[in-house]
Amino acid sequence: MTAAQRPKNIGFFDEGRGEPVILLHSSLSSKRQWRKLQEFLGGRYRLLGLDLLGYGGTPLPAQIDGFTFSREVDLVERLLERVDGPLHLVGHSYGGAVALKTALRHPDRAQSVYAHEPVLFALLKKEGRLAEWTEIETVSIEAIHHVQQGRPERAAQGFIDYWSGAGAWQTLPEHRKSSFTQTIPKLGLDFAAISGDADDLSAYNKLSAPVALTAGDSGAHTGRCVAELLSRALPQASLRIVEGAGHMAPVADPDRINAIIAEHLAAHPIRR
């Protein structure tokens, strides 16, 4: 990331003591997504939560042409600079994809990775899952079109209803609707990174760190399909299907997901 591309300020927290864990949130969210996990882990780990580009306290870079996952990994590296030695990476959805990309770039630093339905959707196209690819492409392009036409709330509604179920938008409190409406313009760049991802499934054969994948068995199935593909490619992967959960389980069902994350971290301690 050049000086012109690099945001001057980033939103993050760095709290607790112990093994370092970097937390990466989903699209339309922020580091605040991990508040329940912070409470659940109760200071047993050093938690570093980051606002990805265009979310929370991290602005978009001045130059956004040719946006790729590399720009997000460049940002994660600013947290890596705060930590010595190996660390854990935890991510959800878009943040799960960024976590895996960070591990690929820094295999010597990645002690373990946890990801719930990482949205590496280009793998669907590369692996011939064209129905699933077309489904998520259609949803994303429709949302981007609404943003471009000055209808950000309609864009956010369609996106939320796809991932959380028809009618989910109407049940949200007004402050949540406002937050999603304000952040939906970044979705175009998130999808640019996803759709332009050059890595095929074989790239993940090289990641030797243990990777815990989770996916829900309800709602939109595109994220689950990606998790299933990755589980067959990663050398040390496990895939757990969470009964009754969906794509937004880390937010909608945090108690169960946080217990899985804690179990994963405990199973792969950093040896000093």
N, C-alpha and C positions, 0 to 999 in steps of 0.2 A: 504494500500500500504506500503510495507516494505521499509526500507532505500535503499535497492538494486534496488527496482522497481521504486522508485520515482525520476523523473528527477530533476537535480540540478537547472535548470533554466526553466522558462516557458515564453512563449510569451503572453502578455496581454496588454490591455490599461485600464485605470481607469480615466474617465474624466467627467466633469459636476457636477452639484449639483441637489439634489432632490431625489425622490424615486429611489432606486437602481434597475437596470435591467441588468441581465447577458445575454450575447449574445453568442450563440453557432452555429458555421458554419457547412456547409455540408462537405461531403467527398471531397477530392482533393482541398480544399479551405483553408481559414485562417480567422483570425479576420478582415482582410481587406475587407472581404465581406460586412461588415456593414457600410462602409463609407457613403453611401447614406442615411442610416437610421440615422446616427449621424447628418448629415446635416439637415435632415427632422425634427428631434425632437428639434433641435436648443437649446440645453442646458437645456431643461426642466426636464431632468432626469439625474441621475448619471449612466452612461453607462460603463459596465465592459465587454470588449470583450476578449475572450480567444482563444488561439491556442490550439486545441485538440492535443492529442498525435501524434507525427510524422508529424505535420503540422506547417507551419510558424516558429515561434521561439521556439517551444516546441519539443525537441528531443524525439525519442522513448526511453522507459525505457530499461535498460540493459537486463532485463529478460522479454521475451514476451510470454513464454509458457502459455497456458491456458488463453489467452486474453479474457476478457469479458467487458461488459459495466461498471462493477464496477470499472475498472481501470480508465475509463474516469470520472466517478462520483467522484472518489478519487481526481482527478485533479481539477474538478470544486470546490471541497471543499476548495481548496487553495484560491479561490476568495471569497467563503463564509466567510472565516476567516477575510476578509477585511471589512465586512459589518455587522452591528448590526441589528438584528431583521428581519422582513419579507422582501422579495424581489420578483421581477418578473423574470421569466425565458422565454427567447425567443430563438427558435431554428428552423433550417431548415434542413430537410432530416436527415442525421446522427446526426446532432446537435439537431434536434427536438426530436429524440429518447433519446439522452443523457439528454435533459431538462426534459423529463417525468420521466426518471429513477432517476434524482436528486430530483424531487418533491416527488417521492415515498419514497426515503430514508429520506427526510427532509420535511415532510408534514407541520410541524410547521413553516417552513421558506418560503414556497411557497405561496405567495399572489395570484399569477396567473401564468398561463402558456400559451404561444402562440407557436404553431408549424405548419409549413407548410409541409405536407406530411411526417410525421416522419416515418423512415424506420424500423419499428418494424415488419420485414417481417416474423419472426417465428410465428406471430399470424395468418398469412395466412394458414400455415400448420396446426396449432392447430385447426383452425376453418373450416377446410375442403375446403379452397380455393386453391386446389392443382394445378390447371392450372396456377394461378397467382404465386404461390410459385415456381413452376418449371420454369416459365419464368425468374424470377429474379435470381434464383439459376443458371440457365444456363448462363445468361449474366455475373454474377459475377465470376463463375468458369472459364469461357473462358478468362476473363481479367486476372485473377490470373495465369492461365496457360501461357499466353503470357509473363507475368512478369517473371515467373520461367524459361522460355525458352530464356530470354534475349531480349524480344521484347516489352519494356515498352511503346514505342510510339504506337504500334499497340493496346496494351491493353487500353491505354488512348483513342484512337480513337473510339474503339468499345463502351466503357463506355459512352463517351460524346455523341455519336450518338444515343445511346439508350435513354438517358434522354432528349436530346435536339432536336432530330430528325435526320433522315438520312441526311448526308452531312454537319451537323453542324461543325464537326471537320475541314473540308476544309475551312470554312469561318473564322476561328480563326486567329488572328495575331500570328506571330511566337513566341512572348514572352509568350503568353497564352499556346500555345502548349508545349513549354519548361517547363513551370510551372507544367502543368498537368502530363507531362512525368516524372518529378522529384518526384512528390508526389504519383503516382499511386502504388508504392510498398506497401504503408500503407493500400491499399484497402483490402488486404488479412486479415489483423487484423480486419478491420471494419466488414468484412463479417463474420469472426469468432465470433465476438461479437453478430452480428445479428442472425446468424444461431444457435448459442448455447444458445440463450436467454431462460431461464427457465420459465419466467413469462407467464401465460396464461391470457386470457382476464379478468378473475375475479380479478386479482391483481389490475386492474385499477378502480374497484368498490370502492376501499378504498381511492382514492384520492379525497378529498372534495373541493380542490381549483377550481375556475373557469378555464376552459381550452378552449381556442379558437383554433379551427383547421381550416386550409384552405387547399384546394386542387384545382388543375386545372382540366378543363374538356377536355383537349387535350393532345396528346402525350401519353407516357407510363402511364398505368392505375394502376400499382401495388401500387404506393404510395397512390393514391386516395382510393383504396380498404382498405388499412390499416386505413386511416383517417375515413372511414365510419364505420369500426368495432369499433374503439376507441370511436367514437361519441355515440355509443349505450351503451358503458360500463361505461364511465366516468359520475359520478353523475351530474356534472355541466359543460357539454360540449356543445359547439355550433360548427357546421360545416358549412362553407361557401364555395361553389364551385365558383371559380373565372373564369368567362367566358373568353374563348380564351387563358387562361394561362396553363402552364405546370408545371412540377416538379421544374424547375429552375426559377420559377416566382420571388422569392426574389432577384435574380440577373438580370434576363432578363426583368422584369417589376417592378422595385423597387418602382416606384411612387404609384402604386395601392396597393401593399403589405404593404408598409410603412404606408400608410393611415389607413389600417386595423389594423396594430399593434398599431398605436397611438390611434385609437378609443378603442381598447381593453384595453390598459393601463389606459386610462382616465376613463373607465367604472368600474375599480376595484382599486380605490385608497387605499393606505395604510393609515390606521387610527392610528395616533400616540397618 
